[in-house]
Each structure stands twice: as structure tokens, then as C-alpha cells.
Amino acid sequence: MRVKSDAHVQAWAVNLGTKEGHAMKMVLKTSDWIAGIEAFLLKILVAAVLMLMILNVASRAVNWSLYWVDELAINLMVVFAFVGSSLMFAQRRNFSVTLLSDAVSESLRRRMSIAVQCVNLGFALFLAYATWVWFDPVTMARSGFNLQIFFESTYNSVYQEVTNTIGVRRLWFFLVMPLFAFTLTIHSAACLLRDLHGTPATDTPR
């Protein structure tokens, strides 16, 4: 997003000196900090998936298949997709059709961008609510963190499902959902604040 004028930038700087400005600045810094962690985590995930693929090919070549490698690689790619999507929102690099926005004026384009960020924020909050209902930590606490009692009272097996070949609980991979909801909320809020004040996004790691 372009800065319309130097006065707008100065107004933004003054606003960051107020109490509300400190809260807004915290959201922006948190978004940038999370984006940096996500960029680093993506590199680790890419390397891990690549190593698993090489191991899979090598094991099959000697007729000694390791079935857990396939499942682990698939789960890591799913985690990669959620982390990458969150980072794309932070960098405003998510896929979009700009045929309409490119044909309108700068002021209308800014309003459209604000509307889009509101939708993104709304979706992030809904996703956070959905994951809260899914994991249902309140009922889990009332059950004394007993998985069997929790399942009998809710018929929710999110804490009990086990992967087919890896031998670990799917919960560790499911945790990417509430994490994605949190990071998407922060990134959407930061993008919305930048659009509202007409400030450009800061450079984030790639």
C-alpha cells in the first residue's frame, strides 16, 4: 500500500506515540516477528520433507520400504501449507484476482483492500472459534484431563487419534490449526491497521 502524503506518514507516527498507538505498534511488531519465525520454520520443513523423500526413494531402491516416511512427509507438507499460507498473508502475497482493483482509483482500491482485510480478520476469528470448539479445552479440564472421560462425554477423539505408521498422536499435527488461526489473526489485524493508516508493509524475510 502506498503512502499518499508525508502528512499522512507524520500523522501515523504521532498516533504511534499515543496509548492506542503503542497497542497498534505492538500488533505490527508481533506480526513481523511471527513472519520471521514462519520464514525460518518453512526452511526447516522444506529440508525435512526433502530428506524424507530421499530416504523414501533410497529405501524403496533396496526393497526395504519405510511406510512411516510417507505418512510423516505428508503430515509435514500439510503443516508446511498452513505455515506458508500464514506467511503469505503477512507478506500480502496470497493469490488474488486484481482485474477490478487495478481498474479503480487509488482511494477506492484502498477501501477495497480494507474490506478484504476485514473479511480475512473475520475468517481468522471464526477459525479460532472453530478450533476452540474442536479441541474443547474447557471440557477437557472438567474431565480432569482424562482422555477416556473426555471422549465419553463429547465423542470427540481429537486427543486420542494415532497415526497409522508413525505411532504418535495426530494431535501434534492438529495443533497447526489453532496456531494458524492465531497467526492469521495477528497478520490480518496488522494488514488492516496498515491499510487504515495508509502505511506500507515492512519487509519480511522470504
N, C-alpha and C positions, 0 to 999 in steps of 0.2 A: 504494500500500500504506500503510495507516495505522500509526502508531506506537502500540503497545499501552500503553506507560507511559513516564514520564520516566526511570525507572531503565534501561529498555532503551536510550533515547537516550544516557544517560550512559555506559553500557557500550560502546556503539558509538563514542562519542567517545574513550574511553580506549583502545579497541582500535586506533583510527586513530593513536595515538601510539606504538604498538609497531612493530617491524620489519615484521611481516606487515601491520599497518595501513597503513604507508606504501605497500606494494605495492598494497593494495586501493584506497587513495586515488588512486593513480596510474591505475588502471584506470577508476575513476569519473570522474576529471577528463578522461582521454583520451576516454571515451565522450561526455562533454558537449562537449568541444572538437570532436570529429568531427561531432556532431549540428549544431553551429553552422555548420560548413563545408557540411554537406549542405543545410541550410536555405537558405544563400546560393546554393549551386550550383543548387538547384531553381528559384530565381527566375530565374537566368540561362537555364536550359534552357527554362523556360516562355516567356520573352521571345523566345528564339531560334526555338522552334517556331512561335510566333505570327507572327513576322516572315516565316518561311519560308512559312507558309500564305498570308499576304497577298501575298507575291511570287508564289506559285504561281497564285493567283486572278487577279492583275493580268496575269501573263504569258499565261495562257490567254485572258483577255479581249481581248488584242490579237493573238491567234492566233500566239503565239510561246512555245511550251511549253518550259519548262526541266525536263528529266526528272530532273536531279540533285537538284532541290529536293525532289521526292517521296521519293527514297531517303534523303537527308540528314535530312529531317524524321522519317521512320520510325525511323532509327537513333537519333536524338536522343530520341525518345519511349521507345525501349527502354532507353536509358541513364537517362532520367527515371524509368522504372518501378523500376529496381534501386536508384537513389539514394533514391527516395521510400519504397520498402519498408524500406530500412535505417533511415531516419529514423523511420518508423512503429514499428519495433521499439524504437528508443531511447525514444520517447515513449509506448510501450505503447498505441498507437492502432490496431494492426493488427486486422483483423476477427476476431471471436471470438463463439462462442455461449456465453452466460453463464447459461443456464437452470439448469444443475446447480450452478455455483459460487454463484449467488445464493440457492440454497435450503439451503446447508450453513452450518455455524458458521464464525466468523472464523478459528479455528485450522485447521480443515480446508481452508478456502479458501486459507490461506497455504501449506499443504502442497501443494495442487494447483497453486498458482502456481509453487512451487519446482520441481515435477515438469515443468511446461510449460517453464520456463526451461532445465531440464536437456536437454529434447528440442531446444529451439532451439539451445542451445550444441552439442549433438551434431551437429545438422544443419549448423551453420556449420563445424564442424571437418571433417565429411565433404565439404562443398562445397570447402573449402580443399584437401583432399587430391585431390579430383577435378580441380580446376583445375591443381594441380601436375602431375598425370599428363597432363592435356591439353596444357599448354604445355611440359612436359618440359624444363625449363631445363638439367638435368644433361646430357642427350644433346645438346642444342644447344651447350653448352660443349665437350663432347668432339668435336663436329663442327667445332670452330673457328669457330662462328657462321656457317658456310656453309649457307645455306638449302637448296641442292640436295642436299648430302650428308645433311643432317638429314632431308629428305623421303625420300630413297632408303633410309635406314636405318630409318625409322619409319612411312613412308606417312602422315605427319601433315602436312597442308597449312595448319595454323593460321597460320603465319607468311607464307605465300605467297598466300593468297586475296586477291583485289582486288575492290572494289565494282564494280558494273556500270556506273554512270554517274558516280560522284563521282571515281573514279580513284585512290583511296587504299586502302591495305591494310585489310582488315577487322580486323586485329589491334588497331588503335587503338580500335575499338568493342568488341572481345572483352575488352579489358583491364578492362572494368567488372565482369567476373565475379570475377577474383581480388580486386579492390578490394571488391566486395560481400561476398565471403567474409571478408575481413579485418575490415571494419566491423561485419558481423553478429556475428562472434566477440566483438569488443570490447563491443558493445551487449548481447549475450546474457549475457556474463560480468558486466557491470555490473548488469544487472537481477537476475541470480541472487544477486549479493552483497547487493543491497538487500533482496531477499526473505528471504535467510538471516538478515539482521540486523534485519529489520522496519523499514527506514527508507524514507521516501517519496522518490520520484524528484524530482530538481531540475527546475526549469523550463528547458525548452529552447526555442530560437527556433522560430517557426512561419512 
